[in-house]
Amino acid sequence: MAAYPGTFDPITLGHVDVVQRGLKLFDSVIIGVAENVQKKPHFPLETRLQMVSSVFATESRVKVSPFCGLLVDFAKQSNSCAILRGLRAASDFEYEFQMATMNRRLNTSIETVFVMAREEYTFVSSSFIREIHNMGGDVADLLPAGILEHLQKNR
Ligand code: ADP
């Protein structure tokens, strides 16, 4: 099992791609939807959980859970041997490097594993999608089925 944490505000096809790559490496993936109050998410935790769960409703190897507190504790409680993260551009690296190093200090038995999503998704982030959508841009082909409706409701 690998734990894939994130804010998923909202879930994008970039996230889905990361999960699919994780499933090639691990028997299952538990997606930890972070409460992340300090990031002031656009969607409430309940909605973000609902969106992520609906995307993976038919994938028995994917579990979805809310989480707050230390990521290494979430990983340990879910019996995960690894933390799964995605890397887009070099700009992701500094933060991810800092987080992976800190998590290794906190728990040496949990490895952080990075995967790269398809090139088409390297520029995709939840915040960018929300911004483009709010300005009237078409983001439908960057979102899993059913997520655009949430954006339209929550404009
Ligand atoms: P966080 O607030 O923890 O960064 P996000 O939901 O923004 O939460 O992202 C969760 C993880 O998914 C991060 O590792 C991020 O780099 C990765 N990720 C998000 N979008 C993409 C994408 N388009 N391609 C690859 N990785 C991605």
Residues whose N, C-alpha, C, O or C-beta is under 5 A from the ligand:
A	BS01	ADP	P5 G6 T7 F8 D9 G14 H15 V18 R85 G86 L87 R88 A117 Y121 T122 V124 S125
